Amino acid sequence: MNAQEYVKKHYENYDEDGRLLSKHGMVEYITTMKYIEKYLKPGMRVLEIGAATGRYSHALARKGYSVDAVELVEHNIEIFRRNTKKGENVTITQGNAVDLSEFKNDTYDITLLLGPMYHLFNQEDKLKALSEAIRVTKKGGIIFAAYCMGDASVLSYGFIRGEIYNIIEKCMLDTETFATFSNPWDIFELYRKEDIDKLRNQFSVMQLHFIASDGYTNHMRETVDNMDDRMYELYLKYHLATCERQDLIGYSHHTLDIFRKE
């Protein structure tokens, strides 16, 4: 199978909506929405590339924004359409993040690339996805690109869940530097901050924020899910107060690189 087929197979059997609705999953959603809303203004047009089942697209459309969405996986598109409510100004198109030729240059005020960078495994595709997202964004518009982080996976999956020797045996880890290596059948590409910086620096953009979307949450997901409402609200307050602290970001499972098109 090629990379796209592995991704399709994964998401056909994965409850994306359920992940974002759990208490630990909501941390990522709440954080991402907070930063999107920071830059939204009435009348703006939004494009979401790799929209999955539409959690963000629908939320923004219900706030009155015009949203176009692109999604690779047919299963996700079916759920996206079922979740669409009457009156939402939202469209969904099947497509690939590395080829947005159906979309014109300089069209969108906000462009969300919240999933595709998880599933691209060579430098050419990564740069093409970023290039396409930037191309369709207006000058001065804001791009949000999400990434999965390697060190968080080494800690949680490798050491906490006890899979570290299996990871080493499969040659997915450099045991001197602890850099990670992924292939399409691993589904997720893993990054360090310097990898993300190198990608962004290829383009004429200005970084605005680099944030830990979920911080330490996924390392303590059972604890977070079992919090009462009072403690959960306090935890969210702590997370949002610290999610831009660069000394803490590397342990986050998900990060969000936010930059402006120059």
N, C-alpha and C positions, 0 to 999 in steps of 0.2 A: 504493500500500500504506500501511496505517497503521503506527504504531510497533511494535505487537506482531508484525505480519507480517514486518517487517524483521528483528526479533530472532529469530523462528522460523527464517527462511531462513538467517540467519547461523550459528546453532548446529546446524542440520542438516548443515552442511558444515564443522564445526570440531571439532578433536580436543581437547576440554577436558581429558580425562584425561591426554593426552600432554603438554599444557602444564604441568600441575602435577607431572609426574613427571620432567621435565628438571631438571638441577642448578639452573639459574637459576629455574625455576618453583617448585622446592621451597623456595626462600628464602621466598617469600610464604606457602606452606602451613605451613612450620615456625614462622614468626613468628606467624601467626594462631592455630595450635593452641597455642602457648606461652601466649598471652594468654587463650584460651578456658579452658585447663586451670587457669589462675590462679584462676578463679572457680567452677569445677565442684566440687560436693560430692556424695557418694553419695546416690542417690535423686532427683536433680534431673531435671526434664523439660526437653527442648530442642526448640525449633522452628527449622527452617531454612527461610527464605523465599527462593525462587530457588535451589534446591538443586543445579541443573544435574544432573550425573551422579552426585552423591552422595558426592563425595570426603570431605567433612567429616561428613555425616550417618552414613555407614557407619563411619568411624573412631570416632565417638563411640558409636554403637550397639555396636561391638565392644568398647568399654571398659565396657559394661554400662549405659549410659544409655538412657532411653526417649526416642526421637527421632521427631518428626513432621516431614515435609518437604512443601513446596509448590513446584511447578515449573510454569512456563508451557508449555515446549516438549515436545511429545509424544516427539520423538526422544530427548531427554535422559531422559525418564521411562522409556522402554524400556531404556536402558542402566542407569539406576538400579536397575531391577528385576532385570536380569541380574546386576548386581554384588552383590545382596543375598545374604548367606550365611545358612545355617540357624542359627536361634537369635538372630538380630538382632531387637531390639525396635524396629522402625522401620516407619513407614508413609510412603507417598507419595501426594499428592493433586495433581491438576492444578488450578492456580489462578493468580490474579493478585495481586501484592503490594499493589495499591491497594484490593483488596476481599477481606478475610479473614473475611467474615461467617459462614463455616462454623465458625469458631473462637471460643470463648468468651472473655470478658474475664478478665484476671488468672489465666492458666492456666500460663504457662511461667516457669521460673526463668532460663533463658538463651534469648534470641532472636537468631538470626543473620540479618542482612540483607546478605549478602555479594556480591550481584550486581545486584539490581533497581535500585539508584540509578545504576548505569552506563547504564541504558537508559530513563530517564525525562527528558522534555525540557521539561516545563512545571512551574511552581512548584506548581500545584494537585496534580499527581500526586506530586511529590516529598514534599510535606507529608502527603498522604494515606498514602503508603507508610510514612513514619515514624510517623504517627499510629496506623496499624493495628498496626505492630510493637510500639509502646508499649502499645496497648490490650490485646493478648493476653498481655503480660508481667505477672507478679506485681509488686506493689509491693515495691521493693527488688531486683527482678530486673535483669539486665544485658542491654543491647542492644548488638550489634556491627554497625555500619553501614560498609560499604566503598564507596570512591569511586575514580574515575580522575582523575588530576591533569593539568591543562592544560599547565603549563610543561614537564613531563617529555615530553609528546608534541611540543611545539614543538621541543625540543632533539633528541630522538631521530628522530622522523619528519620534522620540518621541516629541521633543519640537518644532522644526521649522515647521513640518507638522501637529502638533497638535494631534498625535496619542498616547501620553504618557499614558492617562488613559486606553485606549484599551490594551496597552502593559501590564500595571499593572494588569488589570482585567484578562488577559489571563495567569497570573503568569509567565511572561517572564522577570520579573525584581524584584530584591531585593530593596525595597525602602529605606533601610538603607545604603547599600553599593553601590547600583546601578550596581551590577554585573548582567549580562544578562544570560538567560537560553533559550536554543533552543531545538526543537524537529525536527525530520525528515520532518514533514509537513511544518515547517518554512523555509525549503530549505537551509538556511545559518546558519552555526555555527559561533558564535562570540567569540572573544578572548580578553584577556589583555596580555600585554607583559610578565607578570610573568607566564602565562599559556604556552606561547610559549617557554620560557626559560626552564620550567620544562620538556617539551617534548624533546627538543634538548639535554638537559643534561643527558638523558638516553643513549646517544650514544658517541662513541669515535670520536668526531669531534671538529673542532676549528672554532668558529664563526669569520667571517670576517667583516660583515656589518649587521646592522639591520636598515632598511630604511622605510621611509614613501613613499610608491609608488605614492600616489596622494596627500599627504599632506592635506591641507585645501580645495582642489579643489572642491570636491563634495558638500561641504556646500555652495559654491558660483558658482554652475555650470552654471546658466544663465549668470552671470557676465562674467565668463570665455568664454563661447560660443559667447558672444557679443563683446569680445575684438577685436580691429583691429590687424593686423599682428604685428605692432610695439610693442603694449602693450603686446600681447600674448608672443612674444619672450622674453620680459623683465620679464614677469611672470614666464616663464619656467626657466630663468636664476636664479630668486629668489628661485624657488622651488628646483632646483638642488643644489643650494648653501646651502640649509637648510634641505634637506631631511634626513640627518643623525643626526640632532640635537635631542638628546633624550628628551629634554624638550618639543618638538613639536609633536613627533611621535604619541602620543595617540589619537590625533584628526583626524588622517588619516583613511579613510575608509579601505584602503588596506595597508598592510605592507609586506615586503620581508625580510626573514631571509636567509642570505647567509653564508654558512659554508663549510669548507674543510674536506674531509674524511681523518682521520689520519691513 
